[in-house]
Amino acid sequence: MRLQNKKVIALVEQDFEDLELWYPILRLQEEGAQVDLVGKEAGKTYIGKYGVPAESAYAFEDINAANYDAILVPGGWAPDKLRRYPEVLDMVVEMDKTKKPIGQICHAGWVLISANILSGKNVTSTPGIKDDMTNAGATWSDEAVVTDGHIISSRRPPDLPPYVKAFADKLAGE
């Protein structure tokens, strides 16, 4: 269990992309990581785009990012809401400053854009936000997964296997 004793924040908000939230959580848990679902409210059930529920264990205000080893930002329409919370941006900035793994897939790049951490970074995302990513100063590539230091990015659900493997490898220090 190479991720035993690793703690990961998985952000959640309404209209998350179901697979982009749950696939990484389950894979990381299989490798021994503790993954905490964190939303605006603790104990709230958020519903994904396709109806899959996710109940947050903690509220944003309950979390100290310094106590975690990584953060995951799911795609869907949730990132457009997540980027409006100062607490979320603070968590992402803290992870960036300490070079802890930040995973983002699909539209999740919007959160990293709003956190102002993409200048000079190599990334990917859904092609729909390519212009947003490049306007934030990133170099965008149409690849299944792009790893630039501690930032691991991916395009869409079919890319989940290589994305989560790259994220887990980075979290494991490989």
Backbone hydrogen bonds, N-H to C=O, Kabsch-Sander energy under -0.5 kcal/mol:
donor,donor_aa,acceptor,acceptor_aa,energy
3,L,31,E,-2.6
4,Q,1,M,-1.8
5,N,32,G,-0.6
6,K,3,L,-2.0
8,V,34,Q,-2.9
9,I,70,A,-2.3
10,A,36,D,-2.8
11,L,9,I,-0.6
11,L,72,L,-2.3
12,V,38,V,-2.1
15,D,47,I,-2.6
16,F,13,E,-0.8
17,E,75,G,-1.6
18,D,16,F,-0.7
21,L,17,E,-1.3
21,L,18,D,-0.6
22,W,18,D,-2.6
23,Y,19,L,-2.1
25,I,21,L,-1.4
26,L,22,W,-2.7
27,R,23,Y,-2.4
28,L,24,P,-2.6
29,Q,25,I,-2.4
30,E,26,L,-2.2
31,E,27,R,-1.0
32,G,29,Q,-1.9
33,A,28,L,-2.4
34,Q,6,K,-3.0
35,V,33,A,-0.6
36,D,8,V,-2.9
36,D,34,Q,-0.5
37,L,35,V,-0.5
38,V,10,A,-2.4
39,G,58,Y,-2.3
43,G,56,S,-2.4
44,K,41,E,-0.9
46,Y,44,K,-0.6
46,Y,54,A,-3.1
48,G,52,V,-2.6
49,K,16,F,-2.7
51,G,48,G,-1.8
54,A,46,Y,-2.2
56,S,44,K,-2.5
56,S,54,A,-0.5
57,A,37,L,-2.3
58,Y,37,L,-1.7
60,F,39,G,-1.6
62,D,59,A,-1.8
63,I,59,A,-0.5
63,I,60,F,-1.6
65,A,63,I,-0.6
67,N,64,N,-2.5
68,Y,65,A,-2.0
69,D,7,K,-3.1
70,A,7,K,-1.0
71,I,101,P,-2.2
72,L,9,I,-2.8
73,V,103,G,-2.7
77,W,15,D,-2.5
78,A,15,D,-0.9
78,A,75,G,-0.5
80,D,77,W,-0.9
81,K,77,W,-0.7
81,K,78,A,-1.3
82,L,78,A,-3.1
83,R,79,P,-2.2
84,R,81,K,-1.7
85,Y,82,L,-1.7
88,V,85,Y,-0.6
89,L,85,Y,-1.9
90,D,86,P,-2.6
91,M,87,E,-2.0
92,V,88,V,-2.4
93,V,89,L,-2.7
94,E,90,D,-2.5
95,M,91,M,-2.4
96,D,92,V,-2.3
97,K,93,V,-2.8
98,T,94,E,-1.9
99,K,96,D,-1.2
100,K,95,M,-2.5
102,I,150,H,-2.7
103,G,71,I,-2.8
104,Q,152,I,-2.5
105,I,73,V,-1.2
106,C,154,S,-1.7
108,A,105,I,-2.1
109,G,106,C,-0.7
110,W,107,H,-2.1
111,V,108,A,-1.5
112,L,108,A,-1.1
113,I,109,G,-2.5
114,S,110,W,-2.5
115,A,111,V,-1.6
116,N,113,I,-1.5
117,I,112,L,-1.8
120,G,137,G,-2.7
121,K,118,L,-2.4
123,V,121,K,-0.5
123,V,139,T,-2.6
126,T,106,C,-1.0
129,I,126,T,-2.0
130,K,127,P,-1.5
133,M,129,I,-2.4
134,T,130,K,-2.6
135,N,131,D,-2.6
136,A,132,D,-1.0
137,G,134,T,-1.7
138,A,133,M,-2.0
139,T,121,K,-3.2
140,W,138,A,-0.6
141,S,123,V,-2.2
143,E,141,S,-1.5
146,V,153,S,-2.4
148,D,146,V,-0.5
148,D,151,I,-2.6
151,I,148,D,-2.0
152,I,102,I,-2.8
152,I,150,H,-0.6
153,S,146,V,-2.8
153,S,151,I,-0.5
154,S,104,Q,-1.6
155,R,144,A,-0.9
159,D,156,R,-2.3
160,L,157,P,-2.2
163,Y,159,D,-2.1
164,V,160,L,-3.0
165,K,161,P,-1.9
166,A,162,P,-2.3
167,F,163,Y,-2.4
168,A,164,V,-2.8
169,D,165,K,-2.6
170,K,166,A,-2.1
171,L,167,F,-2.7
172,A,168,A,-2.2
173,G,170,K,-1.2
174,E,169,D,-3.0
